[in-house]
Amino acid sequence: MLTYRRTEGVADTVGMLRAQLDLVPDAGLLIVDNDVQPSASSAVAEAAMGDVRVRYVHEPTPGIAAARNRALEEAGSEAVVIFIDDDEHPSEKWLPTLIACWQETGAAAVVGPVVSAFTAEPDPWITAGGFFVRLRHPTGTVVTTAATNNLLLDMRQVGPLRFDLGFGLAGGSDTVFTRTLSAAGGRIVWCDEAPVHDLVPSERATREWVRARASRIGNSDARVQVHLASPGRRPVARLRASGRGLVRVLGGSARVVLGGLVGSSTHHARGTRTMLRGLGMLRGAWGSYVTEYAR
């Protein structure tokens, strides 16, 4: 589990993950603190209550990619590593379910769903726009990309692959990592029975935040697309990303107008989301990046 300046909530998550360890013999919990100072040390120690299965390390290099790489190095080349965010709560049998899926499929990676849970009822416009709804698949579906907020990695199959530090502050290093793993032949399998719940505080359940998030997602998507193209194909990749972005801007804008004309918050919100993702893609395609994890 990676953590960054969430000392109040990290204790709850550590407690829940310790309960998960009871379900899997020989499992352990590694917490990687990515703050400049080891700010989570005392909170983790208190939550661990002397449990030798819980280990804390401090990785001061700024950026989520550096923290992810530290976790992989600490785990070792023979380990099975499972990432979860410090603001997420695992479902009842999350850990053994992910591991069972990996054992049954022999996949290089197993990814589970992330379901948002709100501390307060969100704006109906946000709900209508589906800003916190994530795509899900039947268990066993092979996917080519995954986030690290609910992801198992078999290090024997991952090998020397690591998260790109160039994406450490902007986001997208998990997308680059998993697409590279998939392109190299590593299978990434979906496990729908192993969800985690993402706790959304009220300050993130606002129109301003979800609009900015939609733009950042598009920005990261286009940047990754260009990055993964071979040097000689990057001009083409930029044009393709621009084309995809432009289609979204035009289509989203039309849906926003339609929503206004017919009084539909669903059309207005979903059109806004599509339009902003498109604008983010246009920026990312030509080198303008959003530093989501800026320090």
N, C-alpha and C positions, 0 to 999 in steps of 0.2 A: 504494500500500500504506500503510495506517495502522499506526502502531506506538505502543505505550504500555508502557514499562518492560520490554521483552523484548530487552535489549541482547545477551544471550548467543546467542539463537536467530536474531536478525534477520540476522546475517551469512550464515548458510546460505541463508535465503530470498532475500536479495539476489543471491547467487551463482546460484541456480537461475533467478531471473527475468532475470538478465543473459543467461543461455543462451537463454531464450525470445525475447529481443529479437533475437537473431541470426537467428531464423526469420521475422521480420516487418520489412521495411525501414521506416525512419523511425519506428519505435516507440521510446518512452522510458519510463523508470521514475521515478515520483515517490513519494518517501517522506514522509509527513506524520507528524511526531512530536507526539503529543498530551500529552506530559508537561509539567509546569509549567516545568521546566528542559529544555534541549535534550539530554537524556541519551543519545539514540541517535546523536548527531552523529558522534562519533569511530568508532563501530562501523560506521556506514553508509559513512563515508569510507574506512575500511580495506577493507571488502568491495567497494566500487566500484572500487578500484584505478585511479583516475584516469579511469574510463569516463565520457565526457562525456554519455552517454545517461542517466546516473543523476543525479537531482536531489533534494536534501533541503530540506524547509522545516519550520519549527517553528510549531505552532499551539497556544499555551498555554491558550486558552479551554477549560475542562474540558468533557468530554462528547464522545461519538463522533459526534454530529450535527454539531458544530462542525468536527471533523476531516474529516468527509465533505464538508461544504460548502467547506472550504478546498481540498480536492482538486479539486472542480468548478470553483472560481474560478481556480485555477492552470492548469487544463487549457484553459479558454476555451470559447466558445460554438460553435466549429466542430469540436471534438475528439470522439473516441471514447474514453470513459473505461472502464477495466476495474478493478474492485475485487477484491482478494484480501487475506486476513488475513495478519498477520505470523507466525502459527504454522501456516501451511498450505504444502504443497508441490504445485506444479503437475504434472500428468501430462505425458508426453513432448512432445506437440504441442498442449498446452492453448491457448496464445495464438492460433496460426494457425487452430485449429479453431473457437474462439469467433468470431473475425473472419469466417471463411468463412460461418458460420451467419448472422451479421448481414448480410453482403453478399447472401446468397441469399434472405433473407426480407424485408429492408428493415425489420426490426422496430425499435422504439424502444429495446428492451432485450433482451438475451439472458442467460439464467441457466443455469449448469451445476451438476452435482451436487457435493456435498461428502461425501466418504467418510472416516469416522473410522478412524484407525490408532493403536494403543495402544503406549505405551512398555513396558508390562508387561501380562500377561494379566489382563483384568478379572474381577471377581467374577462367577461364573456367574449369579447372581441379576440382575445388571445386563444381562448378555447376554440372558437369558430375557425381560427386560422391554422389550427393544428401545429402550433409552433413547438410544442413539446412532445409531439407524437413521432415515434421512431418506427421505421420499417421492421417488420418481423417476418420470419420464415418458418416453414415446418422443420422439425429436427432432422438433421442429416443433410440439409441443403448445403451445397458447396458455394461459398462466397469468395470474392477476390479482394475484399477490403474490410477492415474492422477497426473500431476504436479500442483503446486499452482500458476502458472503464468496466469491462467485464470480459476479460480475455485470458485464455490459457495458452501457454507456449511450451512446446516440447523442445528444450534447448539442444537435444541431440540432433534434431532436424533443422533447427534455426541456425546452428553453427556460428560462424563469425559475424553474421548480420547484426547490425546495431542501428539504433535510432539516429537519424541525421541531425547533428547539432545545429545545422543551418536553419532548422525549423523549430529550434528550442523555444523561442519567444513568440513566434508567430502562430504556432500550432500547425498540425498537419504531419508531424513526424510519424505518428502512428499509421496514417494513411500510406505514406511513402514506404514504411517498414512492411506493412502487410501486403501491399501490392507487389513489392519486390519479392517477398517470400512466395507469394502465389505465382508470380512470373517464373520463379526458379523451380517450380514444381511442387512446392509445399501446399498441401490441401488445408483450407480453412473451412471448418464445418460449423454450422449453426446448431445450437442446443437451446430450444425454446423453453425447456422445462427448468432452466437455471437462471431466472431473472434476478436482477438487483433493483432496488428502488432508489432513485435519485431524489434527494430531498431538496426541493426548490424553495429558497427563502423568498419572502415578499419582495425584497429589493430586486430580484431577478424576474419576478412575475409582473413586469411592467411593459407597456408598449415600447418605451424607449429601449429597454434592454433587449427585447426579442427582435426589434427591428435591426439593432446593431449586430445581434447574433446572426441573423439571416444574411446580412452582408458579409460577415466574417466567414461564414460557411462557404459561400460562393467564392470569396477571395482565396481561401485555402484550397478549394477544389481546383481552381484554374492554375494556381501556382504549382500544385502537385503535378497536374497534367503536363505542364511545360517542363518541370524538373525531370520527370521520368522519361521524357522523349530524348532520343540520342541527339548530340549536339547539332548534327546536320538536319535534323527534323524539327528542331525547336521553333523555327519561324512558322512552319506549318501548324505545330501544336498551338502556338499563340493565336493564329488565325482561327483554328477550330474552337478554341476556348472562347475567343471573342464572338464567334458566330453563335455558339450555344448561349453565351451571356446575352447577346442582343435579342435572340428569340425570347428569352425569359423576360427581358425588360419590356419588350413590345406586348407579349402575351399577358404578362402580369399587369401592365398599365391598363390594357383593355379591360381586364377583369375588375380592376379597381373602379374604372368608370362605370362598368355595368353594375357593380355593387351599389354605387351611388345612385344610379338611375332607378333601380328596382328596390332599393332599400334593403339590400342583403348584406348583413355583416360578414357572412361566410365568404361571399365573392370578394368583398372589399379586403378582408383580412388575408385570405389566401392569395389574392392578387398582389397585395403588398409584399407578402413573403416571397413570392416568385420574382417580382420586380427587383427587390433588394438583393436577392441572391444573384440575379443577372448583373446588377451593377457591380457587385463584389467580384464576379467573374471577369468582367471587363477590366477592372483595376488590376486584378491578379495576373491576368494574361500579359500585361505590359509592365510588370515589375513594381506595382504599387501594392505594398503588403500591409496588412493590419497586424500589429504586435499584440495579440490577445493576452499573452503572458508577460507583458512588459513589466519591468521592475522599477 
